[in-house]
C-alpha cells in the first residue's frame, strides 16, 4: 500500500510536529549531500527550528559559500561605475538645458543682450513678433466667442419675451374689457368754505359732500380692465333721493298714527 497524501499545513500537535521536523531535516540534509557528491555542486543549507536551534550543512566551507553568494547577488563595481557615469552625463545635459532656457528667457525679457550679434537680435525680434501675433489672435478669438455668447443670449431672451407676450395676449382674450367712461373718474369736490355763492341755492342735503364723490374705475392701461367700486354718480344720487322719500313717508305715517 502506498502512503497517503499529507495536507501541507502547520501541525498543531507539538510532539508530532517535533518528530516530523527531525525526519524531514535529516532527509533534506541527506538529499543535499547526495546533490553535492553526485553533481559536484557547492551546497550550503541553514535551518533554524522553532525553538531557535541552528542546523546547517555545507559541502565545503559555509563562510566561503556565503561570500560567494554575496558576490553573486551584489552588482559588480564596474557596472556601478558605468551607471554613475551615465547618470552624471544625464545630469550635466539637464543643467545645460536649464541654463540655455534661462538665458533665452532673459533675452526675451530684454535682459542679458550683451554679446549678441545682429542676426541673433533679428531672430529674437522675429520670435517676439510671432508671439505678439499669436497673442492678438487668441485675444480676438476670445472676444468673438464672448460676442457670440452675448448674441445667443440676446436671441434667447427675445424668444422668451415673445413667448411671454403671446401668453399675455391669450390671457387678455378671456378677460372681458369694461367700457371706459368718457367723463373723468372723479367728481371735483368743492368744500363749503369756498364761498357763500357756491352753496346759496343748495339745501343742506343737496350740497355736494365727500360721500357723493364716485370712483368709476382704474385707468391702468396695463391690465386693460376697469374696476368699478361704486355705482355711477347719477345712480347713487337717485338711490339717495329714493331713500329720503321713503324715510319722509315713513315719518309722516308714524305721525298720523300717533295723532289718531
C-alpha positions in Angstrom: 0.0 0.0 0.0 1.2 3.5 -0.9 1.5 6.4 1.6 -1.5 8.7 1.8 -1.3 12.3 0.7 -0.4 14.6 3.5 -2.0 18.1 3.7 0.7 20.8 3.8 -0.2 22.9 6.9 1.1 23.6 10.3 1.0 20.6 12.6 -0.9 21.6 15.8 0.4 18.7 18.0 3.7 19.7 19.4 5.2 16.2 19.7 4.1 15.2 16.2 5.5 18.4 14.9 8.9 17.8 16.5 9.1 14.2 15.1 8.2 15.4 11.6 10.8 18.2 11.8 13.5 15.7 12.8 12.7 13.3 10.0 12.3 15.9 7.3 15.5 17.7 8.4 17.5 14.5 8.1 16.1 13.8 4.7 16.8 17.3 3.5 20.4 17.2 4.6 20.8 13.7 3.1 19.5 15.0 -0.3 21.9 18.0 -0.1 24.9 15.7 0.5 23.8 13.5 -2.4 23.4 16.5 -4.7 26.9 17.8 -3.8 28.6 14.4 -4.4 26.7 13.3 -7.5 26.7 16.7 -9.3 29.9 18.2 -7.9 27.9 21.2 -6.7 28.7 23.5 -3.9 25.7 23.2 -1.5 25.0 25.0 1.8 21.9 24.7 3.9 21.0 26.7 7.1 17.9 25.7 9.1 16.5 27.2 12.4 14.0 25.3 14.3 11.0 26.9 16.1 13.0 26.8 19.3 15.9 28.7 17.7 18.3 25.9 17.3 20.6 26.0 14.3 21.2 23.1 11.9 23.4 23.6 8.8 25.2 21.6 6.1 27.8 22.7 3.6 29.7 20.7 1.0 32.7 22.9 1.6 33.3 25.9 3.9 30.0 27.6 4.9 31.7 31.0 5.1 33.1 30.6 1.6 29.6 29.7 0.3 28.1 32.8 1.9 30.8 35.1 0.5 30.3 33.6 -2.9 26.5 34.1 -2.6 27.0 37.8 -1.6 29.4 38.4 -4.6 26.9 36.8 -7.0 23.9 38.8 -5.7 25.6 42.2 -5.4 26.2 44.2 -8.6 29.7 44.5 -9.8 31.8 47.6 -9.3 32.3 48.1 -13.0 28.6 48.1 -13.6 28.1 50.6 -10.8 30.7 52.9 -12.3 29.0 52.7 -15.7 25.6 53.6 -14.2 27.1 56.5 -12.2 28.8 57.9 -15.4 25.5 57.7 -17.3 23.6 59.5 -14.5 26.3 62.2 -14.3 26.1 62.7 -18.1 22.4 63.0 -18.0 22.5 65.4 -15.1 25.0 67.6 -16.9 22.8 67.6 -20.0 19.8 68.8 -17.9 21.9 71.5 -16.3 23.0 72.8 -19.7 19.4 72.8 -20.9 18.2 74.7 -17.9 20.9 77.3 -18.3 20.0 77.7 -22.0 16.3 78.2 -21.2 17.1 80.8 -18.5 19.3 82.7 -20.9 16.7 82.7 -23.6 14.0 83.8 -21.2 16.2 86.7 -20.1 16.8 87.8 -23.7 13.0 87.7 -24.4 12.5 90.0 -21.4 15.1 92.4 -22.8 17.9 91.5 -20.4 21.3 90.0 -20.9 21.6 91.2 -24.5 25.3 91.8 -24.3 27.5 89.9 -26.7 24.6 89.1 -29.1 25.1 89.5 -32.8 22.7 91.3 -35.2 21.5 88.1 -36.6 20.6 86.8 -33.1 18.8 90.0 -32.3 16.9 89.7 -35.6 15.8 86.2 -34.7 14.8 87.4 -31.3 12.7 90.2 -32.8 11.0 87.7 -35.1 10.2 85.5 -32.2 8.7 88.4 -30.3 6.6 89.4 -33.3 5.3 85.9 -33.7 4.4 85.8 -30.1 2.5 89.1 -30.3 0.6 87.9 -33.4 -0.4 84.7 -31.6 -1.4 86.6 -28.5 -3.6 89.0 -30.6 -5.2 86.1 -32.4 -6.0 84.4 -29.2 -7.5 87.6 -27.7 -9.6 88.3 -30.9 -10.9 84.7 -30.8 -11.9 85.1 -27.1 -13.6 88.4 -27.9 -15.5 86.9 -30.8 -16.6 84.0 -28.6 -17.8 86.4 -25.9 -19.8 88.4 -28.6 -21.3 85.2 -29.9 -22.4 84.2 -26.5 -23.9 87.6 -25.9 -25.8 87.5 -29.2 -27.0 84.0 -28.4 -28.2 85.1 -25.0 -30.0 88.1 -26.6 -31.8 85.9 -29.1 -32.8 83.5 -26.3 -34.2 86.4 -24.2 -36.0 87.8 -27.2 -37.6 84.4 -27.9 -38.7 84.2 -24.2 -40.1 87.7 -24.4 -42.2 86.8 -27.5 -43.5 83.7 -25.7 -44.5 85.8 -22.7 -46.2 88.3 -25.0 -48.1 85.5 -26.6 -49.2 84.2 -23.2 -50.4 87.7 -22.2 -52.4 88.0 -25.4 -54.0 84.7 -24.8 -55.0 85.7 -21.3 -56.4 89.1 -22.3 -58.7 87.4 -24.8 -60.6 85.6 -22.0 -60.8 88.8 -19.8 -63.9 91.0 -20.7 -63.0 94.6 -21.3 -65.1 97.2 -19.4 -66.1 100.3 -21.2 -64.1 103.3 -20.1 -66.2 106.3 -19.0 -66.0 109.4 -21.2 -66.1 111.7 -18.2 -63.4 111.8 -15.5 -63.4 109.1 -12.9 -63.7 111.6 -10.0 -66.0 114.5 -9.4 -64.4 117.6 -8.1 -65.4 118.3 -4.5 -65.8 121.9 -3.5 -65.8 122.5 0.2 -68.4 124.7 1.9 -65.8 127.3 2.9 -65.1 128.1 -0.8 -67.8 130.9 -0.6 -71.4 131.6 0.1 -72.4 131.9 -3.5 -71.4 128.3 -4.3 -73.9 126.9 -1.8 -76.5 129.6 -1.7 -79.1 127.9 -3.9 -78.5 124.4 -2.4 -80.0 122.9 0.7 -78.0 121.2 3.3 -79.0 117.8 1.9 -78.3 118.8 -1.7 -74.8 120.1 -1.2 -72.0 118.0 -2.6 -70.3 116.0 0.2 -67.4 113.6 0.1 -70.0 110.8 0.1 -71.3 111.8 -3.3 -67.8 111.6 -4.9 -67.9 108.4 -7.1 -65.0 106.3 -8.1 -65.6 104.9 -11.5 -62.6 102.7 -12.1 -58.9 102.4 -12.8 -57.3 104.0 -15.8 -54.4 101.4 -15.7 -53.8 100.6 -19.3 -51.5 97.6 -18.5 -54.3 95.4 -17.1 -56.8 96.8 -19.7 -59.6 96.3 -17.2 -61.6 98.8 -15.1 -62.7 98.1 -11.5 -65.9 99.8 -10.6 -66.2 100.0 -6.8 -69.3 102.2 -6.6 -72.3 102.9 -8.9 -72.2 105.9 -11.2 -72.9 109.3 -9.6 -76.4 109.6 -11.2 -77.5 106.2 -9.9 -76.0 107.0 -6.5 -78.0 110.3 -6.3 -81.2 108.6 -7.4 -80.7 105.9 -4.7 -80.2 108.6 -2.0 -83.3 110.5 -3.2 -85.5 107.4 -3.0 -84.1 106.6 0.4 -85.0 110.2 1.5 -88.5 109.9 0.2 -89.1 106.6 1.9 -87.8 107.9 5.2 -90.1 111.0 4.9 -93.1 108.9 4.0 -92.4 106.6 6.9 -92.1 109.6 9.3 -95.4 111.1 8.1 -97.2 107.8 8.5 -95.9 107.5 12.0 -97.1 111.0 12.9 -100.6 110.2 11.6 -100.8 107.1 13.6 -99.8 109.0 16.7 -102.4 111.7 16.1 -105.2 109.0 15.7 
